[in-house]
């Protein structure tokens, strides 16, 4: 197990070089969210990808995929458990989104290659990581107003930001996944969270994954 984790860690560190942390995305007409839910047995997981119209936030496409769990739970290595199912759901998705928000971290990761980075590189799509908790680093609490933010620092580098999407509600943690700068990631995340703590694509994907999980043993 330790040998396997060392090899996986080396692979993640190598793949980090393929992540683009600057903007390389065209017009954003469709946005998608991706999330994963686990069966009660813990032996399978369900991934959901939901596409929304970027202007109206209406759902225009959705796919789910179920996979057996083949890798143990180890913080920092969730991509090895969850990415195959998300990639399968995404592969048959129509229409294809211009931007993907993943309920996970991007570069705010011990080796700078979280699930949002993995999916961005593997699927060749601009991605943003939006997480509910910190994995690495620390951030001062942002102001209490919607839109307030504070840098998330790890090893002296800015790897993301704590973003307040609702006044007085706990912040979320935003980081670059692939082909999106942090400033653009923050702008889109806030724009896509007009009512709730989570941006609408991620919230809809969470609901879809949870509903599909109910059908699993």
Buried (B, 14 or more C-beta within 10 A) or exposed (E): EEEEBEEBBEEBEEBBEEBBBEEEBEEBEBBBBBBBBBBEEEEBBBBBBBBBBBEEBEBBBBBBBBBEBEBEEEEBBBBBBBBBBBBBBBEEBEEEBBBBBBBBBBBBBBBBBBBBBBBBBBBEBBBBBBBEEBBBBEBEEBEEEBEBBBBBBBEEEBBBBBBBBBEEEEBBBBBBBBBBBBEBBBBBBBBBBEEEBBBBBBBBBBBBBEEBBEEBE
